[in-house]
Amino acid sequence: MNTTTKSDYLLLFRGNVWDRGLSPAQLQRVVSDWMAWFERLKAEGKCAGGHPLEDEGKVVSGKQRTVADGPFAESKEAIGGYFYLTVADENEAIEIAQQCPGLEYGAVVEVRPVADVCSVRQRAEEYSPAQLAGARA
Amino acid sequence: MLLFRGPHWDRGLSTEELQQAMNKVMAWFEGLAERGKIKGAQPLGGQGRVISGTEGRFVMDGPFTETKEAVGGYLILQANSLNEAVEIARSMPTLRYGISVEVRPILAECPIFQRHPELVQRVKDHVGEQLRVAVAA
């Protein structure tokens, strides 16, 4: 096994209203912990970047390509931001996710491996590699 | 940031339909890349973990990517406005097969932090003070 191999993971932070009801002291601590956490991961070369996402947005769906205002406000599931991690393995990605300062206030972190190939294409190739050769070219 | 939701849109398509759809997606993606609109894009693996609770004590398998809400990949657009980003999202070829695209502006600062500017300033001052002390020492 090649121990120098690095894997990429995306941390998706879910929940965008977990600050409600926190005392100023709690808020100050979580804000400062979060900033320090992000800076440390970047300095260690484990985080290639990350961004918060605006609460406002749009959702595009359907054959008619309907555009709706996004139902992002006040949701525990809404994605509020992400970190892009480059780490040794999934365990390290999970350990980093467990350090998220928002967890104790109800934030949820989704840890997802970044894939080389889209899962649909992977499934398609399993079904019929020959027929789909054209789609890859 | 475009978040592609519903990664199982290929279910029930014939091989031909799938090949056509994938050709269109590739052409769509390459067209955007040529126009310099793509800052980054990756599919996400179906295997992931969801971390929650104080100190991340709950580590669960997930999310369930069978659902229409699951995020199957992302694309970071270099767009001039939310409208342009929405128009690009509307041109995504697999919308007709049931995926939805969430369009979210990327922010320089977390909305939760923005709700408490005085706290953030205090934290920054504090971090700056620590740095000055460290440099002086």
Interface residues (C-beta under 8 A of the other chain):
Chain A: D8 L10 L12 N16 W18 D19 P24 L27 Q28 V31 S32 W34 M35 A36 H51 P52 L53 E54 D55 E56 G57 K58 V59 V60 S61 G62 K63 R65 V67 G70 F72 E77 I79 G80 G81 Y82 E90 I94 A97 Q98 Q99 C100 L103 E104 G106 A107 V108 V109 E110 V111 R112 P113 V114 A115 D116 V117 C118 S119 V120 R121 R123 A124 Y127 S128 Q131 L132 G134 A135
Chain B: M1 L3 P7 H8 W9 D10 T15 L18 Q19 M22 N23 M26 Q42 P43 L44 G45 G46 Q47 G48 R49 V50 I51 S52 G53 T54 E55 G56 R57 V59 G62 P63 T65 E69 V71 G72 G73 Y74 L82 V86 A89 R90 M92 L95 R96 I99 S100 V101 E102 V103 R104 P105 I106 L107 A108 E109 C110 P111 I112 F113 R115 H116 L119 V120 R122 V123 H126 V127
